[in-house]
Amino acid sequence: MKNILAAILYTGLVALANPAFADLAKAEAMRDGDMKKLTFHSEPKPAGTTEFITFDGEPLSLGEYEGKWVLLNFWATWCAPCRKEMPMLSELQAEFGGPEFDVVTVAAGRNPPPAMETFFDEIGVDNLPLHRDPTSGLAREMGVLGLPITVILNPQGDELARMRGDADWASDNAKAILRTILAQDTAG
């Protein structure tokens, strides 16, 4: 009982101290099933600044996504959990993607472009980017120690939450959490 009261008090104090975190506390409390693995940070963390590349080899950075919410997913062609999870990320992009939100996928390490295309073709994903981090520079900078890793970035480019391992991102719970997080733009 003490822990429940402490959690309620903590959530209330966080909401009063920083209204932008009010919905994050609400989103965190909503976690169920696979989403219990989604860890919210008590304070925003800087995201990586190391460049990665587009499928065609053009330089890109996370800074180019500032101004919108990003669900950043690190994956690899050889990663079985990534294969299971990617169609669910595609569903999130189809439902939520637009000027305020994007699912951004980055293949970390050595992933030959033809293998990346085959991976997406085999699982029927055609609405997510085939970005590459061939040297794993961004992945290392962001502390990606296994795959998949999914990170939620706010419009300022800060990391707010992280999940290690795959999850059902197309679940009702995941979508409700995402709706709550995205509502911060209109509330805060």
N, C-alpha and C positions, 0 to 999 in steps of 0.2 A: 504494500500500500504506500509505503514511504517513497518507493521508486516511482510510482505512478504520479504521486503528488509533485515530486521533484521534476519529473518530465513535463508536467503541465505548467508548473511555475517557470521552468527554463524556457519553454516554448513561448509563454506569454512575455517574458522579459526580452527574449530575442525579437519578438514582434514589435514590442514597444521601442526598443533601442534602434531597430533598423527595419522599417516597414517593408523594404525590398526582400527581406528574409522571412517575412511572415508567411508567404505562400510556399517558400521552400520548406519551412517547418511543417506546414500542412501537407505538402507533397511527401515529405519524409515519413510522416505518420500514416500515410495511405499505403505504404509498401506492403505487398503480400506476395506469396509465391516466389517466383524467380526474382521479382523486384526487391525482395529483402536483401539481395546482394548489392543493390545500388546504395553506395555510401555517400551521404551528403557531407560536405566540409563545413566546419563551423564558420569559416571565413573564406571568401573567394581566394583561389590560388592562381598565380600567373600561369598562363598556358605557354606552350613552347613557341619559340620564335624561329627555330631552324627551318629553313626552306625545305620543301619536298617538291615533287614535280607532277605535272599532269600526265595523263597517259601518253601524250605526244612529246613529253620531255620539256615542257615549258615550266620555268620556276614558279612556285606558288608558296604562299605562307598563310597561316591562320589569320593574320591581320587582314587579309582580303575578305574575311567573313564578318568582320566587326560590323555591328549594327543589326545583326540577326542572331537568333538562338541557333546553336549548332549541336547536333548529336554526332560526335566524332568517333568513328569506329576504326580501330586498328585490326587488320586481318591479314591472312596469307592464303595462298592457293592450296597449300598442303594441310591446312587447319580444318579438321572435320567439324568441330563446333562452329566454326565460321560459316561453313557450308549450310549448316542447319539454321543458323541465325540470320543470314543475309536476306532471305526472302521476307522475313518479318521486318527488317529495317527498310526494305523496299516498300512494304505496305505503309510504314510510318511516313515515308517520304511522299507517297501517293496521297495520303490523307492530310498531312500537316504541312508539306513542303510548299514554299512560296517566298514572298518577300521578307517574312519575319522568321522563317525557320528552314533549315536544311539538314538532311542527314549527309554527312561527309565521310566517305570511306577512303582509307589510306592503307594500301598494301605495304606492310613493313618487311624489310629485308629483300632477299633475292626472289622476285616474282616475275618471271618472264612475261612481257605483255601478251604474247599469244595464249599463255596459260591463264592469265587473268581474264581475257575475253572468253575462253572456253569455260572457265569457272562460272562466270555470270550467265553465259548461254545455257549451260546445263541446268542451272537452277531457275532460269526464267526471269532474271533480273535485268531490266533495261533502263531504269530510271535513277541509278546511283552512279557517282563518278568513279572512274578507275584511276584514282590518284596513286602515286607511288612514292615510297620512301626507301629507295634501294640501299642506302647506307645505314638505314635505321637511325639517322641523326635525330629526327624529330621524336621518334619512339623512345630513344635513349633519354633525350632531354626531358620527356614527359614521364619517365619512370615506367615505361611499358616493359614488363618482365615476362609476360606470357601473352598468348592470344586466345580469343579475342579480348580486347580491352575497349570499353566504350566510355566516353567522357562527355559530360554536358557542359557546354560553354555558354556564358551569358552574352548579350550583345556587346559588352565591353571587352570580350575576349578572355574573360577569366573562367577558370575551371570551378564549377560549383559542385559537381558530383561525379562519381566514377564507379564503374562496374567491372569486376574481373570475372571473365568467363562469359559464356553465352546465356541468353535469356529469351523469353518469349516477348519480344518488343511489340508484337501485334496483339497482346492480351488486353482485355478491358482494363486491367489494373495499370498496365504500362501507359496506355493512352490517357487514362484519367490523371495519372501523375504528370504526364506531359502537358495536358490541358491546364492543370493547376500551375505549373511552372510558367507556361506561356502567358497566362493571365497576368503575370507580374507587370508586363509592359503597359497594360491598361490600368492596373491598380497603382503602380508606383511611378 
